[in-house]
Amino acid sequence: MAESTGLRVIEICAGAGGQALGLESAGFEHELAVELDTNAVSTLQHNRPAWKVAEGDVADPAVWDPSAYEAGPERSPVDLLAGGVPCPPFTIAGKQLGATDERDLFAWAVEQAVAIKPRALLLENVRGLSMPRFAGYRQHVLDRLQEAGYMAEWRLLHASDYGVPQLRPRFVLIAMQPEDFTFFNWPEPSDQDPPSVGMTLYELMKERGWKRAGEWRDRANTIAPTIVGGSKKHGGADLGPTRAKRAWQEMWVDAHGIADYAPSSDSDISERGPKLTCEMVKHLQGWDNKEFSWEFKGRKTSKYRQIGNAFPPPVARALGRAIAAALLHEKYGTIPRQLDPKKAFDPIYRALRATDDFMTAAQIGKEAQVALEPHELEHQISLLSRDFHIEVKNDGSTPAYKLGKFKAFLGQGDHARHEHFLKNRAKIS
């Protein structure tokens, strides 16, 4: 456990504590952690009994009231609002429903930052959020934060760059007040390659005397593909989709399930290889029982989901240290940062947002300062229409477009998210 910096964090969608443990190691003290899953809450409470942990829907004021943490004349701002909000709305392997997925809480989390006014915001999600499909969604987030006086940046980070023996790309959003963001530097990758799966798990694989453990170690000589914890909507624990299973097979690992124990001395392992245990997967996520010691509660499938869905503690620590250094004004950032109202992920969204009137393709192109063929504009509009209401008016042969409301859940009491959440409560993870 790191020496405290005096910085305070509220963590939403805390899961089983991967991000929490990394932030703690970086010197942050948890003022509150909020989590939906009962077993993950038990894990947090078991490992950190002193933490205040709220169980339930993070968007339910009865679970926690964000207004109680708002900065004001008699209350200093919380230093960091952090969270790993649900990934299914953006995952490449899913339907990418984005703002219309009842599990989407990304935009809602941004609204909490606008209301609470923390000094910094850290949100992480899957790589899918970085794709062109969500350019408008990302632009909305940046514009909303800028309106609230924050500077923000996105970056795609890979866990393997921070010593984790797994690729695991994560798309990270950092936002701060300008006076603090001046000091922010994204964490530098490690100058050492991460250990292979074989080297990481060799001691665990041979602990019950399996005679072929050395041979297995030499075959498992690369880092792991992204570990997928899965969701309650699907079956039991395994190591991911077909492509991931092929990668595991090349390392002589049977990815079709999770074992209770390491192979015994007389185990007759087939060519599919041994299965991994939860303890092994835990090590592949960066919990090494030395710097990051953690015990998971629940049955095997629940433990695996908690581990597999976590943000690796070493990556969270690297980000936490970078955020803490900025908030403590320890070192000027190496990249000058300015609020640039013209910089845009989605200039089409920006152009439409600039007016309450309808715009033709020519008007959009002029405002956005881009040249688009009609089919390109139609494609961009179709992507936007998945997350925003778009009105279309046909005046002769020239269609015109008008940007309507954002479809995402922002805290509205009448949003369809509430009905969907209650209906699927037992399946959401």
C-alpha positions, -999 to +999 in steps of 0.1 A: +000+000+000+014+034-010+019+063+013-011+085+010-010+117-010-041+131+007-060+128-026-095+115-025-113+094-051-149+083-057-151+052-078-182+042-097-188+007-112-158-004-091-161-041-099-139-063-078-112-036-073-086-037-101-088+000-107-093+007-070-062-012-059-041+005-086-054+040-075-047+031-039-012+021-048-008+055-064-017+072-032-055+079-035-078+073-006-113+060-014-141+082-002-167+059-018-169+029-041-201+019-058-207-015-074-238-035-086-226-071-083-230-086-049-200-109-051-178-080-063-190-059-033-181-088-010-146-089-025-141-052-020-154-054+016-133-084+024-101-069+012-107-033+024-131-034+053-125+003+060-138+014+027-173+028+023-189+006-004-224+012-017-241-018-034-267-013-062-274+006-094-249+034-095-276+056-112-300+051-083-300+081-059-311+057-031-277+038-036-256+070-035-265+107-039-239+124-061-252+158-050-238+150-015-203+151-030-207+184-050-180+210-045-192+241-028-184+269-004-182+245+025-169+215+007-137+212-013-139+192-045-132+155-046-099+150-063-109+122-087-140+107-100-131+073-116-148+043-130-149+015-155-185+019-167-200-011-186-183-021-218-210-040-238-225-009-254-192-003-273-175-037-276-165-047-311-178-082-307-212-069-297-240-050-314-224-016-305-257-001-295-240+028-278-264+053-264-294+030-269-279+002-248-296+001-213-261-007-198-245+025-212-234+047-183-205+066-200-224+098-208-242+096-174-208+094-157-197+126-175-228+143-162-218+134-127-184+150-132-201+181-145-223+182-113-198+171-087-169+191-102-140+168-092-106+181-100-100+151-123-121+125-142-108+090-152-131+067-172-119+036-191-137+013-216-130-011-244-112-002-277-145-002-295-153+032-282-123+046-302-138+034-335-154+057-361-188+043-351-186+064-319-170+096-332-201+116-325-205+101-290-169+110-282-174+145-295-204+150-273-184+139-243-155+163-251-179+192-258-198+186-226-167+186-205-153+217-223-186+235-215-180+226-178-145+241-179-125+209-183-098+199-207-099+163-218-080+137-239-086+102-250-059+076-254-057+039-262-035+021-237-023-015-238-018-034-205+013-051-219+031-017-219+028-016-181+042-050-172+009-070-175+014-103-195-017-096-216-024-073-246-057-058-232-062-025-250-083+000-231-096+034-242-091+059-215-106+094-209-088+118-186-102+153-178-090+180-155-093+216-148-069+236-171-047+247-142-041+210-133-040+196-168-010+217-176+009+193-154-005+161-169+017+135-187+003+102-199+022+074-182+052+062-202+053+025-212+077+003-193+112-001-209+110-039-203+089-064-222+062-081-201+068-117-191+053-145-211+023-165-200+046-194-194+070-175-172+041-158-153+023-190-145+051-217-143+052-219-105+014-222-103+013-247-131+038-270-114+026-266-078+008-301-078+038-318-094+028-318-131+058-333-149+053-314-182+051-280-166+086-270-180+076-281-215+043-261-211+062-230-199+084-231-230+054-234-254+035-206-237+062-181-247+041-151-255+017-128-237-020-136-234-048-123-256-073-101-239-090-120-211-128-118-214-146-122-181-180-124-199-214-114-187-243-130-169-262-130-202-240-159-214-228-192-201-200-202-178-164-191-177-141-196-206-112-176-221-130-158-248-143-161-284-130-183-311-101-161-322-089-159-286-092-197-281-070-202-312-044-180-296-046-199-263-043-232-282-010-221-297+002-217-261-010-252-253-038-239-231-073-253-231-095-222-232-128-241-230-134-235-193-116-228-160-100-255-138-104-259-100-068-269-096-035-270-114-026-304-131-015-331-108+016-352-111-002-379-130-024-357-151-028-369-187-031-336-205-044-338-241-030-317-269-056-291-260-034-284-230-042-276-193-070-253-183-061-222-163-074-217-127-088-184-114-056-179-095-037-181-128-060-157-146-056-134-116-018-133-122-024-126-159-045-096-149-016-081-128-026-094-094+007-109-084+002-115-046+032-092-040+025-057-049-012-064-055-025-090-031-063-096-034-088-124-025-119-129-045-153-139-030-180-160-046-181-193-066-157-201-095-176-185-123-183-153-104-146-151-094-135-155-130-159-128-141-147-104-115-111-111-124-116-111-162-137-079-163-112-059-141-089-031-150-054-044-144-040-029-112-006-020-127-023+001-155-045+018-129-015+026-108+004+041-137-026+063-145-032+071-109+004+082-105+002+104-135-031+120-123-017+125-088+015+142-102-007+166-121-030+174-092+000+180-070+017+201-097+048+181-096+060+184-132+049+204-162+033+184-190+055+178-220+027+185-244+011+220-244-026+217-239-052+243-249-089+243-253-094+242-290-130+247-300-122+238-337-106+205-329-131+177-334-134+139-336-166+144-356-168+177-376-202+167-390-216+165-355-200+198-346-215+214-377-250+202-369-246+211-333-237+247-341-273+255-352-309+248-343-319+248-380-317+223-408-285+221-429-279+208-464-248+188-473-232+220-487-239+239-455-225+211-434-194+209-455-188+246-453-193+247-415-172+216-409-146+226-434-146+192-450-154+180-485-177+150-484-193+130-512-231+125-508-227+088-498-200+097-473-222+123-456-251+098-456-229+072-439-218+098-412-254+108-406-264+071-403-237+066-376-248+097-358-285+087-359-277+056-338-268+078-308-287+111-316-321+119-330-316+132-365-344+150-384-343+148-422-362+173-444-364+167-481-369+199-501-369+188-537-338+167-543-317+183-516-321+167-481-314+188-450-305+175-416-311+187-380-294+174-349-318+164-322-314+151-286-287+127-274-303+093-269-281+083-240-291+081-204-280+112-186-301+108-155-335+114-170-363+101-148-384+091-178-356+074-198-362+039-212-331+028-195-350+024-162-375-001-176-348-021-194-326-021-163-353-035-140-362-061-166-326-073-171-313-066-136-303-102-129-283-104-162-264-071-160-228-074-150 
